Amino acid sequence: MKKHIIVLFLGLSAMLQAQNTLSGTVTDLKNQPIKGVSVYASELHKGTTTDENGKYTFSNLPNRNLKISFTFVGFATQNKTINSLQKENTLDIILEEAIFEMDEVIVSTAFNKIQSQNVMKVEHESIKNLQRKGTATLIEGLATIPGVSQVSTGTSIGKPVIRGLSGNRVLVYSQGVRIENQQFGDEHGLGLNDSGIESVEVIKGPASLLYGSDALGGVLYFNPEKFADANTFKANFSQKYFSNTAGSSSSLGLKTSTDNWKYMARGSYNTHSDYKIADGDRVTNTRYNETDFKTGIGYSNAKFSSVLRYNYNELDLGIPEDGIADQTISKKTGFPKQGVFNHLLSLNNVFFFEKSKLDLDLGYVANDRSEFEDSDVAVLHMKLKTFNYNAKYHLPKMGKIETIVGVQGMHQTNTNSGEEYLIPDAVTNDFGVFGTANYEWNSNVLQAGLRFDNRNITTDAQGIAGEEGSFEAIDKSYDSFNASLGYKTNLTDDLTLRLNVASGFRAPNLAELTSNGVHEGTNRYEVGNSDLETEQNVQTDLNLEYKTDHFEFFVNGFYNHINNYIYTSPTGAVIDENAVFDYIQNNAKLYGGEVGLHFHPHPLDWLHFETSFETVTGEKQNGDYLPLIPANNWNNTIRTEFKIKNWLEDGFATLNVSSTFNQKNVSGFETESNGYNLVNLGFGGTVKLGKTAFDVNINGNNLFDKRYIAHLSRLKTDGIPNIGRNIVLGVNFNL
């Protein structure tokens, strides 16, 4: 690895560089220059800002097509492609005032189109907007996106649910590489901190064509924060306080860039006490502490762009076992507890050729997970090490057809060193090859692709056959062919239609193949099945969007059929007072969707009303309901935007009412859930005091201290409510 890095950062930098430049002026419709417009070339990780005359300049650009985006608050984003860059290039831009959100470039899909040109509907949300909602964790923020929910254990552990599918059926990407951290366990969180993350993209549906196994239900794709603009130095410090958990979150970031080199580092620390429910009692041992460190170095010239990033995340998590017992605001975790250490190293490269390019992403993920019952000696200790690679070659464009071919793979080892085993020592190898093409004419886009994958899993024998904690050795190989077909068209100038049909797959995970014991938190004895087959699904998605200057409306519908859906079923036997459950398979279906609108009445330019409704139903072939299906939700927000003289800019105030309905469609092992309404308030903006400026936001979540139990809470079986009222105060200083 060291030799490869030296070659990329030193050897290739000696190659002949083209001295191509791009410059221009950004103005408004009145021909007035706009200062502070962000001009960004995502492929080069290079950005700049317009000066007081609206002028910008880029240098050391490649001899090929290049995408540039121009963004400024209050104006519509302009995304331009410069074809066949010459030695000197000029591009002047006129920005128009805009009311609705910017049209973002979507990174998680194959061709990196802006959303209005994208065949697949992808939800894009900036982390800044999620943080403005006052959520305590990254997964809490994600759960506010229509179609996304979470399986939670208190406030510290949350797992994403996309349209009723979770665990290994949802793939998570960060820094351009897939995250592997024992996703099979409901008590295993994401292991990601929202500091140092720019935005998230959510693919709601099978994405196996691009990502292989485990993308059967969808993808969460986290984009890291951008480097500083060329020839600048930036530092910022943020601090948050959470009243409910007496918690705090601190983050310090530093970054600087030259024309070619880029550097950044960010450290964060979160600490929380046990959370309070509506009557004021605290749920014992839901406290947790998190340390996060991110750093990156990048280099780009006319021939290639390369970015090396590293993320260290350490979690000290209390496991609630006694319900509401000791009442304390201590942040020192008690027993039982988890200690989780995540290391993520990524190397993202783009090699530019005259009419084509090669994307090469390499990743290494080390997940070290320990569980402590009553002492500092871990009874469970698992180490998961994963190396993955992803190479995509963008062929020269043929007329209006863009084509990508690629290979992906993964080598993964799981080892145990504790006295207890949840899953055996194992080795997993993935290999996939795919091709996809995009054909665009007028306002129409047609996209299709095909892929083949193989996954091989081998495990070691452990213990005495027939006894708890013993595993038989297995050697399994799984193959899968998948395809996708999508069409996007503008039915009118304001109405867009998207129709997608795609297949996905998921190979059985180690827990489903090998389990032989009581899985922590389930209170049941689980028995794996080494004869399980690959889950295979086909999903149809329909998206309609209507947009005018003052009104947006969307409706998403989906139908998802899954063959060989894997789930647990009771056998009727009991071992050590625990009911025995086998892993079995059956065909299943999920269907539902999301609908919403955003209304901005003219001439009340400061007022916005947003509403959305989401629903999903999951059923087995015999008509029984699937487990862990989120309840229907109706979300309403009134938002105002304002400026107060010269001391508060980009001001906002929000009133949100989130209505969750009864969930009566439950599997045989779940309990029904009652509906509830939560009221949330938010206020903030950029405060200017002389030469000092900082962002501030104040949020009141669950303002009326509602006592409720979410259907997907893992504490529901013990009758423990979710978090009560929480006042959040956050400040962010650009130093």
Secondary structure, DSSP 8 states (H G I E B T S, - for coil): -HHHHHIIIIIGGGS----EEEEEEEE-TTS-B-TT-EEEEGGGTEEEE--TTSEEEEEEE-SS-EEEEEE-TTB--EEEEE-S--SEEE--EE--B-SS----B-SSSTT--BGGG-SS-EEEEEHHHHHTTT-SSHHHHHTTSTTEEEEEETTTEEEEEETTEEGGGEEEEETTEE--S-TT-TT------STTEEEEEEE-S--HHHH-TT-SSEEEEEEE-----TTEEEEEEEEEEETTTTEEEEEEEEEEE-SSEEEEEEEEEEEE---B-TTS-B-TT--EEEEEEEEEEEEE-SSEEEEEEEEEEEEEEE---SSS-------S--SSEEEEEEEEEEEEEEEE-SS-EEEEEEEEEEEEEEEESSSSS-SEEEEEEEEEEEEEEE---BTTEEEEEEEEEEEEEEEE-SSB-SS--EEEEEEEEEEEEEEEETTEEEEEEEEEEEEEEEE--BS-TTSTT-B---EEEEEEEEEEEEEEEESSSSEEEEEEEEEEEE---HHHHH-EEE-TTT-SEEE--TT---EEEEEEEEEEEEE-SSEEEEEEEEEEEEEEEEEEEEEEEEETTEEEEEEEEEEEEEEEEEEEEEE--SS-TTEEEEEEEEEEEEEETTS-B-SS----EEEEEEEEEEEETTTEEEEEEEEEEEEE--B----TT---B--EEEEEEEEEEEEEETTEEEEEEEEEESTT------TTBTTGGGT------EEEEEEEEE-
